[in-house]
Amino acid sequence: MQRIMIRDNELDFRTKEAYKTLRSNIEFSGRDIRTIAITSSTPNEGKSEVAFELARTFAQADKKVLLIDADLRKSVMREHFKNGKIRFGLTNFLVGHCKIDDCLCQTDEPGFYMIFSGPNTPMPSELLGGEVFGQLLKEAHDVFDIIIIDTPPLGSVIDAAIVGKQCDGTVLVIASGRISYRFVQNVQNQLKKAGCHVLGAVMNMVSMDGNKYYGRYYGKYYGNYYGNYGDYQ
């Protein structure tokens, strides 16, 4: 097993509380909701940040959590750790180059484990829809309380739907003011047609300026990520 140290993102109190509320909302969705896919409609909506902080929040609630980076096309999860060599990742395991324990990373936060995406592959959809990935989820389900899976934006590629239908639920991250309502509806319909159980949406990157009621309401109920998101997907 690989060991890593994760960075402290220094979230403000309001944002930390928003992630705790999101965690609670998922918990109230039912005890059988343990494997959760996180996706978005387009790149740069903050889905990877939401996946990471949500997994971390579950771990801080004394859950044993596995965060799987299944964005095999453009991963950004390495931004979240500050040292520790990552030798094997998800693609290494899926093509048979290592065992599960070889690609599993134990973080310095109690109960928080990660599997990074690994090297790029020319066939991500086939690997994520294959028997080996399904077996990984089954084995992880026996070991971990919660499994969070970061997937590519569904508006670009089909990977999120492939992963989502193997999960207990899917959460759609929406960046405020960046995409149209109709586009979000189309993505939601894609998830449902694929057989995914859509738990709901997270309104992300909500401005706290301007409409005070809007800012107070969404600041309380949803996770907000501030700063330059150009390096995240």
Beta strands, then each sheet from edge to edge (+ up, - down):
strand 1: 2-6
strand 2: 35-40
strand 3: 65-69
strand 4: 81-83
strand 5: 104-107
strand 6: 112-115
strand 7: 146-150
strand 8: 169-175
strand 9: 198-204
sheet 1: 4+ 1- 5- 6+ 3+ 7+ 2+ 8+ 9+
end
